[in-house]
Amino acid sequence: MNDTIDRIGDLETRWTQNIKSKQFYPEIIKWEESCDVPRREYTEHCYTLALWKKNKEEWYLEFVGNRPFDIEIEYEDMWMLMKKTQDMLDCYVEEDDENDVDYHDWNHYGRWKIENKAESLEKTMSEEVMNDVVTDERIREIVRDEMRAVKRNEDKPF
């Protein structure tokens, strides 16, 4: 599954998982290409520039040392990624506050995945409708798949 929230050039915002706590959080990474001279192969690698942490009230952004200032990046691109992701997280927190969801029960990664899947499904459906390929059987198949997904996740907090 692709956990990329957005990518502009060589900067990307994505969800990642803490190895110890198993909690998901967004981070901004920078992709770079390097050459393995003996093998004459180019490989792409990335490293974290900043990540979001949460407390009882909000998500907040924390830089990894001085990385964003010590390397060459497009600051306008970084600002756009930071703003888009912070706006998304603020919206999730606001909705959870309105529904009295305790911050220990926040599952913003899960919500993002569902929204992303729904957006993808809507796009697929729109393309099929435009191409006149939506049959009754296709609609039943989509509904069946979605019902299975809901059933698999029904015991997990939202």
Secondary structure, DSSP 8 states (H G I E B T S, - for coil): ---EEEEETTEEEEEEE-TTT--EEEEEEEEEEEEETTTTEEEEEEEEEEEEEE-SS-EEEEE-TTHHHHS---HHHHHHHHHHHHHHHHHHHHHHHHTT--GGG--HHHHHHHHHHHHHHHHHHHHHHHTT---HHHHHHHHHHHHHHHHHHTTS--
